[in-house]
Amino acid sequence: MVAFSRFCAALTLLGHGVTASRALTKRNDTESYSTNLLHESMDWLDMFYDNERGYLFSLDSATLVHETRSSAWYAAGLLARNEADDAEQAVRIVTNIIGGQFKDESQQWFGDYEKYPEEPTVGTEQYEANIYNSWDPNWRGFVGTTFALMLEEFPHLIPQETQDYMLESLFNNTIGDSYRVGGVDTDNLYPAYSNPSIMRAFVSGWVGRRANDSNMTTAGELYAQEVIDLFKRDNTLSEFNSGTYAGISLFALTLWAKYLPQDSVMGQYGGEMIKYTWTSLGELYNANLKNVAGPWDRSYGYDMNKYLSILALQMWTLVGKDSAPMNAKPYAMGHKNDFAISPLIAILAPFHNTLISNSTLSALTAFPGTHSVNTSAFSPPFDTYPRKITAWISDNLTIGAESFSENIIGGPAKNPSSFNPAVVQWSRKDGSVGWLSLYAQVYALDAETGENYLSLSYPQGNFSNGFSFLVGTNSWTGRRDVASWADVEGISVNVTGTVDQNYTVTFNGANGGAGDPINEFEFWNFTYLMPRGSMEVPRVRLEFELE
């Protein structure tokens, strides 16, 4: 372990958010959406707690193994709830997590935390080091920010020796995270990777101040400035418009704004970045559909009413569960495991929610009327130029897309299953949401949106390229079988362009079809190819009419 004793005595532990946190413990406070989120999520997490081991079982119920990250989030929730022996169990969990922290300074994963305590030793012949698989560098950020929040909000509930142990862990966490350089050792941490970059800067700056380590503090400040510079070019996150990762970025920016002083660039800009990010999200949000319009740089679903997004958890604290894109049973939704971060969202909500404008708040409950959105985002080193983002949003139909030229396929995450460069959503008669998304298959796309249309072309494409539109299944009462656009519920689609009009339709389902679901969503794949030998630029225009 890196030496810690030289500064431990100099640390001061002042809880800046104690009053706000204690308010969350009032179970009968029906006026508090944050309280409701805290206790509903904790009631669910309680069912996974293994009192014998002092750890949460895996939320996937994977043969009763345990999980580290969700255990850290649960520990913070225990302190916020503070009933019976909650605080004692939180300390126990934290101690166990730190006990499993990687301690070899020569390894790339030094200072990170094991994904689950039963796993083999990372880096052995039988369990090779595989970034984002056998070990995940972003867990330094997830666990580190959680520990910092706990020390800020609940020092009165944590014994001094445990506080010292947490700070030692955070110090080593920060040093290990400094090993990360985008493009080196298969790591992808660039400032444009917004959510872990914001967490990294915070933990380094926060720990540096606590440890009186000026190098660590400066490193955090310099990295934060790179994130800020990218943001300020159009007041957008590089990792643009993600129901999951915009939520993480907003969480981490709240830590900037709440816990760092005004002599920090993070303290200066955190609140402003939260406000602008929510302004963008509010402009793209359609309260009638309860969805943020596309495009989505990284999405784990196609309809926020059906998969659990961290952004929806934040909306829960703003407008209440019933008005947010949230099912009555959040744990039944797709990507349900993110419900585990709810305690952190609830703890920070009383501060975070004061930074959102009234106009944005209003847009989360009432659609303001038909409008267009034009903005951009930039993710070097992957983007040749900033991505141009456009959207046309009406009462019951949203169309959003982005033009880009990149050196990889699938966006900076290199994942076509989460990169959605063109998205259409519409309301169906039963109130459910229909959707279609362009599956990313090319390095460059020119996109245009407008009233009832979406126009796409591949400027670097040729006759070998095609357009694959993933289309959501029909509603409960709709047709089960889809062979053409006429079978898609709630909308008429007219397709023109240089493509061959003889398209194909296949099904991707959990139990059969041409392939597997994507992000737990079944869909119909409408594919258009170019005429054989065509010399024209691949181009397609979709015109929509609601039924």
Secondary structure per residue as TSV (DSSP state, phi and psi in degrees):
chain	resnum	aa	ss	phi	psi
A	1	M	-	360.0	144.9
A	2	V	-	-66.6	141.2
A	3	A	-	-57.6	136.6
A	4	F	-	-126.9	-23.2
A	5	S	H	-64.6	-23.7
A	6	R	H	-66.5	-20.2
A	7	F	H	-124.2	-3.8
A	8	C	H	-57.9	-39.1
A	9	A	T	-68.5	-20.2
A	10	A	T	-85.8	-7.1
A	11	L	-	-74.9	139.7
A	12	T	-	-118.9	137.2
A	13	L	-	-115.2	94.1
A	14	L	-	-109.3	124.7
A	15	G	-	-89.4	110.3
A	16	H	T	-80.5	-18.4
A	17	G	T	-118.5	24.3
A	18	V	H	-61.4	-45.2
A	19	T	H	-61.9	-47.4
A	20	A	H	-62.6	-38.4
A	21	S	H	-68.0	-42.8
A	22	R	H	-61.7	-29.5
A	23	A	H	-62.2	-25.5
A	24	L	T	-72.8	-13.6
A	25	T	T	-82.5	-3.0
A	26	K	-	-82.9	100.8
A	27	R	T	-66.1	-26.8
A	28	N	T	-91.7	9.8
A	29	D	-	-83.4	81.9
A	30	T	T	-69.6	-12.6
A	31	E	T	-81.3	-12.3
A	32	S	-	-99.7	108.1
A	33	Y	H	-63.3	-34.5
A	34	S	H	-65.0	-42.0
A	35	T	H	-61.0	-43.1
A	36	N	H	-60.4	-44.8
A	37	L	H	-63.1	-45.0
A	38	L	H	-56.6	-53.0
A	39	H	H	-75.2	-33.5
A	40	E	H	-67.3	-41.7
A	41	S	H	-69.0	-38.3
A	42	M	H	-68.8	-35.5
A	43	D	H	-61.0	-37.6
A	44	W	H	-70.0	-47.2
A	45	L	H	-64.6	-32.9
A	46	D	H	-53.2	-34.0
A	47	M	T	-67.7	-19.1
A	48	F	T	-100.6	-1.2
A	49	Y	E	-77.0	130.4
A	50	D	E	-100.7	97.9
A	51	N	T	-65.6	-25.4
A	52	E	T	-68.2	-38.7
A	53	R	T	-100.8	-15.4
A	54	G	T	68.3	46.0
A	55	Y	E	-155.3	153.9
A	56	L	E	-80.3	138.5
A	57	F	E	-64.3	156.1
A	58	S	-	-54.8	135.0
A	59	L	T	-70.9	-11.2
A	60	D	T	-90.8	3.3
A	61	S	-	53.7	43.5
A	62	A	-	-80.4	86.4
A	63	T	T	46.1	39.1
A	64	L	T	61.4	28.7
A	65	V	-	-82.8	172.0
A	66	H	E	-110.9	177.4
A	67	E	E	-143.7	138.1
A	68	T	H	-80.0	-53.1
A	69	R	H	-60.2	-49.1
A	70	S	H	-64.4	-29.3
A	71	S	H	-65.3	-39.7
A	72	A	H	-63.6	-43.9
A	73	W	H	-63.7	-39.7
A	74	Y	H	-64.1	-39.4
A	75	A	H	-61.1	-40.9
A	76	A	H	-62.7	-39.8
A	77	G	H	-64.7	-35.2
A	78	L	H	-62.4	-41.5
A	79	L	H	-67.3	-38.1
A	80	A	H	-67.2	-38.4
A	81	R	H	-75.2	-47.8
A	82	N	-	51.9	54.9
A	83	E	-	-114.6	148.9
A	84	A	T	49.2	-123.3
A	85	D	T	-100.4	27.7
A	86	D	H	-54.4	-49.1
A	87	A	H	-62.3	-40.9
A	88	E	H	-61.7	-42.5
A	89	Q	H	-68.6	-35.9
A	90	A	H	-60.9	-45.2
A	91	V	H	-62.5	-40.3
A	92	R	H	-61.9	-45.3
A	93	I	H	-62.0	-47.8
A	94	V	H	-58.5	-44.8
A	95	T	H	-60.0	-41.7
A	96	N	H	-65.1	-41.6
A	97	I	H	-63.2	-45.9
A	98	I	H	-65.1	-34.9
A	99	G	H	-59.5	-26.8
A	100	G	T	-96.5	7.4
A	101	Q	B	-68.2	142.6
A	102	F	-	-72.4	130.8
A	103	K	-	-115.5	-2.5
A	104	D	-	-89.2	110.8
A	105	E	T	-64.2	-19.1
A	106	S	T	-82.4	-9.5
A	107	Q	S	-95.6	148.0
A	108	Q	T	-61.4	-26.5
A	109	W	T	-97.3	15.6
A	110	F	T	-54.8	136.6
A	111	G	T	80.7	-7.1
A	112	D	-	-82.1	175.9
A	113	Y	B	-119.1	141.0
A	114	E	-	-59.5	147.3
A	115	K	S	-72.1	-35.1
A	116	Y	S	-154.8	145.8
A	117	P	T	-68.1	-18.6
A	118	E	T	-85.3	-5.7
A	119	E	S	-70.3	152.9
A	120	P	-	-64.3	173.8
A	121	T	-	-72.1	122.2
A	122	V	T	-63.7	135.2
A	123	G	T	95.8	1.3
A	124	T	S	-84.7	168.7
A	125	E	S	-60.6	-36.5
A	126	Q	S	-83.5	-16.0
A	127	Y	S	-141.6	75.9
A	128	E	-	-64.8	152.2
A	129	A	-	-72.1	116.5
A	130	N	-	-133.5	103.9
A	131	I	B	-57.4	136.7
A	132	Y	T	70.5	5.6
A	133	N	T	-123.6	-84.1
A	134	S	T	-67.2	-24.3
A	135	W	B	-146.1	151.3
A	136	D	-	-128.3	110.0
A	137	P	T	-62.3	-24.7
A	138	N	H	-70.4	-15.1
A	139	W	H	-70.3	-20.9
A	140	R	H	-59.3	-42.5
A	141	G	H	-69.3	-45.0
A	142	F	H	-63.6	-47.4
A	143	V	H	-74.4	-39.4
A	144	G	H	-62.7	-45.5
A	145	T	H	-64.5	-34.9
A	146	T	H	-66.4	-43.2
A	147	F	H	-62.1	-43.1
A	148	A	H	-62.4	-43.3
A	149	L	H	-59.9	-42.8
A	150	M	H	-63.2	-40.7
A	151	L	H	-70.7	-31.3
A	152	E	H	-73.3	-43.5
A	153	E	H	-89.7	-32.4
A	154	F	-	-131.3	38.6
A	155	P	G	-61.4	-27.6
A	156	H	G	-68.6	-13.2
A	157	L	G	-105.7	-3.1
A	158	I	S	-114.6	122.1
A	159	P	-	-56.8	149.5
A	160	Q	H	-58.4	-39.8
A	161	E	H	-65.3	-32.6
A	162	T	H	-72.8	-37.0
A	163	Q	H	-60.4	-44.3
A	164	D	H	-62.6	-40.3
A	165	Y	H	-63.8	-40.8
A	166	M	H	-65.6	-40.7
A	167	L	H	-69.1	-36.3
A	168	E	H	-61.9	-44.0
A	169	S	H	-61.0	-43.2
A	170	L	H	-65.6	-35.5
A	171	F	H	-63.2	-46.1
A	172	N	H	-70.2	-35.3
A	173	N	H	-55.3	-47.7
A	174	T	H	-66.8	-42.4
A	175	I	H	-62.1	-45.3
A	176	G	H	-60.9	-39.2
A	177	D	H	-67.0	-24.5
A	178	S	T	-69.4	-13.8
A	179	Y	T	-70.2	-17.8
A	180	R	-	-78.4	124.2
A	181	V	-	-137.1	123.8
A	182	G	T	-55.9	130.1
A	183	G	T	87.8	-3.2
A	184	V	S	-114.2	134.3
A	185	D	T	54.9	40.2
A	186	T	T	63.6	13.0
A	187	D	-	-83.3	148.3
A	188	N	-	-120.8	22.8
A	189	L	-	-84.1	98.1
A	190	Y	-	-111.1	160.7
A	191	P	T	-54.9	-25.8
A	192	A	T	-74.1	-14.2
A	193	Y	S	-81.5	82.6
A	194	S	H	-58.0	-52.0
A	195	N	H	-66.4	-46.8
A	196	P	H	-73.0	-26.4
A	197	S	H	-65.7	-42.6
A	198	I	H	-67.0	-40.0
A	199	M	H	-65.5	-42.5
A	200	R	H	-59.6	-48.3
A	201	A	H	-60.6	-42.7
A	202	F	H	-62.5	-52.1
A	203	V	H	-59.8	-42.5
A	204	S	H	-63.8	-46.0
A	205	G	H	-68.2	-38.9
A	206	W	H	-70.4	-48.2
A	207	V	H	-66.2	-39.6
A	208	G	H	-57.9	-40.5
A	209	R	H	-69.2	-41.4
A	210	R	H	-66.5	-35.8
A	211	A	H	-90.6	-1.8
A	212	N	T	55.4	40.9
A	213	D	-	-109.8	101.1
A	214	S	H	-66.0	-32.7
A	215	N	H	-65.0	-42.3
A	216	M	H	-67.1	-42.0
A	217	T	H	-61.4	-46.8
A	218	T	H	-63.9	-39.6
A	219	A	H	-60.1	-42.7
A	220	G	H	-64.3	-42.1
A	221	E	H	-64.8	-42.5
A	222	L	H	-66.9	-40.1
A	223	Y	H	-68.0	-39.5
A	224	A	H	-60.3	-38.8
A	225	Q	H	-63.2	-36.1
A	226	E	H	-65.4	-39.7
A	227	V	H	-64.0	-44.0
A	228	I	H	-63.7	-42.2
A	229	D	H	-60.7	-40.9
A	230	L	H	-65.5	-40.1
A	231	F	H	-65.6	-43.4
A	232	K	H	-68.1	-17.8
A	233	R	T	-63.9	-31.3
A	234	D	T	-148.0	20.9
A	235	N	T	55.2	44.0
A	236	T	-	-135.7	149.2
A	237	L	-	-70.7	142.3
A	238	S	S	-60.4	-43.0
A	239	E	S	-82.6	81.8
A	240	F	-	-82.2	134.1
A	241	N	S	57.9	59.7
A	242	S	-	-119.3	127.1
A	243	G	T	-59.1	-32.0
A	244	T	T	-87.7	-55.1
A	245	Y	H	-84.7	-23.6
A	246	A	H	-63.7	-35.0
A	247	G	H	-63.5	-43.4
A	248	I	H	-65.7	-42.1
A	249	S	H	-62.1	-41.5
A	250	L	H	-64.9	-38.8
A	251	F	H	-58.7	-49.4
A	252	A	H	-69.0	-36.2
A	253	L	H	-65.1	-31.1
A	254	T	H	-64.4	-37.2
A	255	L	H	-62.9	-41.3
A	256	W	H	-54.4	-53.3
A	257	A	H	-70.9	-34.4
A	258	K	H	-87.8	-37.1
A	259	Y	H	-108.6	-9.2
A	260	L	S	-109.2	144.6
A	261	P	-	-76.0	172.4
A	262	Q	T	-73.2	-11.3
A	263	D	T	-83.1	2.0
A	264	S	S	-100.7	138.4
A	265	V	H	-62.9	-26.5
A	266	M	H	-70.7	-41.1
A	267	G	H	-64.7	-32.9
A	268	Q	H	-74.6	-41.1
A	269	Y	H	-105.4	-14.2
A	270	G	H	-55.6	-49.9
A	271	G	H	-63.5	-40.7
A	272	E	H	-63.9	-40.9
A	273	M	H	-67.1	-36.0
A	274	I	H	-62.9	-46.5
A	275	K	H	-60.2	-47.4
A	276	Y	H	-67.7	-37.1
A	277	T	H	-63.5	-42.5
A	278	W	H	-69.3	-31.7
A	279	T	H	-61.1	-45.2
A	280	S	H	-63.0	-45.9
A	281	L	H	-63.3	-39.2
A	282	G	H	-64.0	-37.0
A	283	E	H	-67.7	-32.0
A	284	L	H	-89.3	-12.3
A	285	Y	E	-80.0	138.5
A	286	N	E	-116.2	105.6
A	287	A	T	-65.9	-23.6
A	288	N	T	-68.8	-37.0
A	289	L	T	-94.0	-12.2
A	290	K	T	52.6	50.9
A	291	N	E	-148.2	145.4
A	292	V	E	-84.9	125.3
A	293	A	-	-62.5	154.5
A	294	G	S	-74.4	176.6
A	295	P	-	-79.1	159.4
A	296	W	B	-120.5	121.5
A	297	D	S	-66.8	-39.9
A	298	R	S	-144.8	108.4
A	299	S	-	-127.4	145.1
A	300	Y	S	-105.7	24.5
A	301	G	-	176.9	175.0
A	302	Y	S	-117.5	-5.3
A	303	D	-	-147.7	113.2
A	304	M	T	-64.6	-15.3
A	305	N	T	-75.6	-12.6
A	306	K	T	-116.5	-19.5
A	307	Y	B	-121.8	148.6
A	308	L	-	-84.2	117.6
A	309	S	-	-111.5	146.4
A	310	I	H	-66.6	-32.2
A	311	L	H	-60.3	-38.2
A	312	A	H	-66.8	-32.5
A	313	L	H	-63.7	-39.2
A	314	Q	H	-68.0	-36.6
A	315	M	H	-64.4	-34.8
A	316	W	H	-55.3	-45.0
A	317	T	H	-71.4	-19.4
A	318	L	H	-90.4	-44.6
A	319	V	H	-124.4	-0.5
A	320	G	-	95.2	154.7
A	321	K	G	-59.5	-43.1
A	322	D	G	-65.9	-29.6
A	323	S	G	-93.5	-8.1
A	324	A	S	-88.9	163.5
A	325	P	S	-75.4	76.6
A	326	M	-	-145.9	129.6
A	327	N	-	-73.1	155.3
A	328	A	S	-58.1	-27.7
A	329	K	S	-117.3	85.8
A	330	P	G	-56.2	-34.5
A	331	Y	G	-71.9	-4.4
A	332	A	G	-97.5	-5.2
A	333	M	S	-80.7	164.6
A	334	G	B	-63.9	152.6
A	335	H	T	53.9	38.3
A	336	K	G	-63.6	-23.5
A	337	N	G	-61.4	-22.6
A	338	D	G	-69.3	-9.1
A	339	F	G	-61.2	-20.6
A	340	A	G	-66.8	-21.0
A	341	I	G	-83.1	-3.8
A	342	S	H	-53.0	-41.4
A	343	P	H	-56.3	-39.1
A	344	L	H	-67.1	-42.3
A	345	I	H	-61.5	-41.9
A	346	A	H	-66.5	-41.5
A	347	I	H	-62.2	-40.3
A	348	L	H	-86.2	-15.7
A	349	A	H	-55.8	-42.7
A	350	P	H	-57.9	-30.0
A	351	F	H	-87.1	-51.2
A	352	H	H	-55.5	-41.9
A	353	N	G	-70.4	-17.2
A	354	T	G	-74.3	-11.5
A	355	L	G	-94.8	2.8
A	356	I	S	-102.5	134.3
A	357	S	-	-69.9	157.3
A	358	N	H	-63.8	-35.9
A	359	S	H	-66.5	-38.5
A	360	T	H	-66.9	-44.2
A	361	L	H	-59.5	-41.1
A	362	S	H	-62.8	-39.0
A	363	A	H	-66.7	-19.2
A	364	L	T	-78.8	-11.5
A	365	T	T	-121.0	-22.7
A	366	A	S	-140.9	124.1
A	367	F	-	-65.9	127.0
A	368	P	-	-79.9	-6.8
A	369	G	-	119.1	162.4
A	370	T	S	-58.3	135.2
A	371	H	E	-161.3	166.8
A	372	S	E	-114.6	154.9
A	373	V	E	-126.8	133.2
A	374	N	E	-133.9	119.6
A	375	T	E	-154.3	-168.6
A	376	S	E	-155.7	164.3
A	377	A	E	-147.1	155.9
A	378	F	-	-137.6	128.0
A	379	S	-	-129.7	76.2
A	380	P	T	-71.4	147.3
A	381	P	T	-93.5	11.9
A	382	F	T	-83.6	-34.4
A	383	D	B	-86.1	132.9
A	384	T	S	-69.7	-36.4
A	385	Y	S	-149.1	165.1
A	386	P	-	-57.6	141.0
A	387	R	E	-71.2	130.4
A	388	K	E	-92.0	121.9
A	389	I	E	-113.3	127.5
A	390	T	E	-132.9	149.8
A	391	A	E	-151.2	143.9
A	392	W	E	-119.0	123.9
A	393	I	E	-128.0	119.4
A	394	S	-	-121.2	-177.7
A	395	D	S	-51.6	-47.0
A	396	N	S	-130.3	16.6
A	397	L	E	-149.3	128.3
A	398	T	E	-126.2	139.6
A	399	I	E	-133.9	119.2
A	400	G	E	-138.1	144.1
A	401	A	E	-157.5	166.7
A	402	E	E	-137.7	140.6
A	403	S	E	-91.6	138.7
A	404	F	E	-154.3	161.2
A	405	S	E	-141.1	112.9
A	406	E	B	-129.7	163.4
A	407	N	S	-94.2	8.3
A	408	I	S	-141.4	164.1
A	409	I	S	-103.6	131.3
A	410	G	S	103.5	18.3
A	411	G	T	74.2	175.7
A	412	P	T	-56.8	-25.2
A	413	A	T	-75.9	-6.6
A	414	K	T	56.5	39.6
A	415	N	-	-138.9	97.2
A	416	P	T	-60.6	-20.2
A	417	S	T	-77.2	-17.5
A	418	S	T	-113.1	-16.3
A	419	F	-	-87.4	117.8
A	420	N	B	-122.3	87.0
A	421	P	S	-76.2	-13.9
A	422	A	E	-147.3	126.0
A	423	V	E	-138.6	138.5
A	424	V	E	-127.3	137.0
A	425	Q	E	-134.6	147.6
A	426	W	E	-148.2	158.4
A	427	S	E	-89.2	136.2
A	428	R	-	-104.0	168.0
A	429	K	T	-58.5	-33.1
A	430	D	T	-84.5	4.6
A	431	G	S	91.4	-7.2
A	432	S	-	-77.8	171.7
A	433	V	E	-113.1	126.9
A	434	G	E	-92.4	155.3
A	435	W	E	-153.8	156.0
A	436	L	E	-143.5	150.5
A	437	S	E	-142.2	137.9
A	438	L	E	-75.4	126.4
A	439	Y	-	-81.6	126.5
A	440	A	-	-71.9	124.1
A	441	Q	-	-137.2	1.6
A	442	V	S	-134.3	165.2
A	443	Y	S	-81.8	-22.0
A	444	A	E	-142.9	143.5
A	445	L	E	-142.6	135.3
A	446	D	E	-106.5	125.3
A	447	A	E	-130.7	143.9
A	448	E	E	-140.1	136.7
A	449	T	E	-123.4	154.9
A	450	G	E	-167.7	-168.5
A	451	E	T	-59.0	108.0
A	452	N	T	66.1	21.2
A	453	Y	E	-144.8	158.1
A	454	L	E	-136.5	124.0
A	455	S	E	-119.3	128.0
A	456	L	E	-132.6	143.8
A	457	S	E	-148.8	155.6
A	458	Y	-	-107.0	97.9
A	459	P	T	-64.0	-23.9
A	460	Q	T	-103.3	8.4
A	461	G	-	-86.0	174.0
A	462	N	-	-150.8	-167.3
A	463	F	T	-64.1	-13.9
A	464	S	T	-83.5	-8.6
A	465	N	-	-92.1	151.2
A	466	G	E	-138.3	172.1
A	467	F	E	-115.6	122.3
A	468	S	E	-112.7	117.5
A	469	F	E	-105.0	118.5
A	470	L	E	-85.3	125.4
A	471	V	E	-121.8	128.7
A	472	G	E	-63.8	152.9
A	473	T	-	-66.8	158.3
A	474	N	-	-70.8	172.5
A	475	S	-	-71.5	178.6
A	476	W	T	-52.5	-40.2
A	477	T	T	-97.9	-1.9
A	478	G	S	-80.1	179.6
A	479	R	-	-65.5	139.7
A	480	R	S	-83.4	-27.5
A	481	D	-	-110.3	134.8
A	482	V	-	-126.3	120.9
A	483	A	S	-118.0	-14.4
A	484	S	S	-157.8	174.5
A	485	W	G	-59.5	-27.4
A	486	A	G	-65.1	-20.4
A	487	D	G	-90.9	-4.9
A	488	V	S	-81.7	126.5
A	489	E	T	-76.4	134.4
A	490	G	T	90.5	-4.0
A	491	I	E	-155.1	145.8
A	492	S	E	-105.5	136.1
A	493	V	E	-125.5	125.7
A	494	N	E	-112.4	125.5
A	495	V	E	-116.8	127.1
A	496	T	E	-132.1	175.0
A	497	G	E	137.5	-164.5
A	498	T	S	-86.2	-1.6
A	499	V	S	-76.9	159.5
A	500	D	-	-69.1	130.5
A	501	Q	S	-75.7	-8.6
A	502	N	-	-86.6	81.7
A	503	Y	-	-84.2	165.1
A	504	T	E	-114.8	153.9
A	505	V	E	-129.6	123.7
A	506	T	E	-129.5	165.8
A	507	F	E	-117.0	136.5
A	508	N	E	-113.3	114.9
A	509	G	E	-135.4	165.9
A	510	A	T	-66.6	-26.3
A	511	N	T	-122.7	15.7
A	512	G	E	155.2	-179.9
A	513	G	E	111.1	-162.0
A	514	A	S	-79.4	-15.7
A	515	G	B	-172.5	-173.9
A	516	D	-	-89.0	161.5
A	517	P	-	-60.9	163.2
A	518	I	B	-115.7	126.5
A	519	N	T	50.8	40.1
A	520	E	T	73.1	4.7
A	521	F	B	-100.0	126.5
A	522	E	-	-78.3	153.7
A	523	F	E	-161.3	164.6
A	524	W	E	-102.7	134.8
A	525	N	E	-104.7	110.2
A	526	F	E	-96.0	114.2
A	527	T	E	-117.2	129.7
A	528	Y	E	-114.2	127.9
A	529	L	E	-107.5	163.1
A	530	M	-	-83.0	149.7
A	531	P	-	-57.3	140.2
A	532	R	T	-56.1	127.7
A	533	G	T	79.2	5.2
A	534	S	-	-60.2	141.2
A	535	M	-	-101.8	2.9
A	536	E	S	-84.6	157.9
A	537	V	-	-70.1	131.2
A	538	P	-	-60.1	122.0
A	539	R	E	-146.2	140.7
A	540	V	E	-144.5	143.5
A	541	R	E	-128.1	126.9
A	542	L	E	-111.5	127.2
A	543	E	E	-114.8	137.0
A	544	F	E	-120.1	144.4
A	545	E	E	-140.2	123.4
A	546	L	E	-71.7	142.2
A	547	E	-	-89.7	360.0
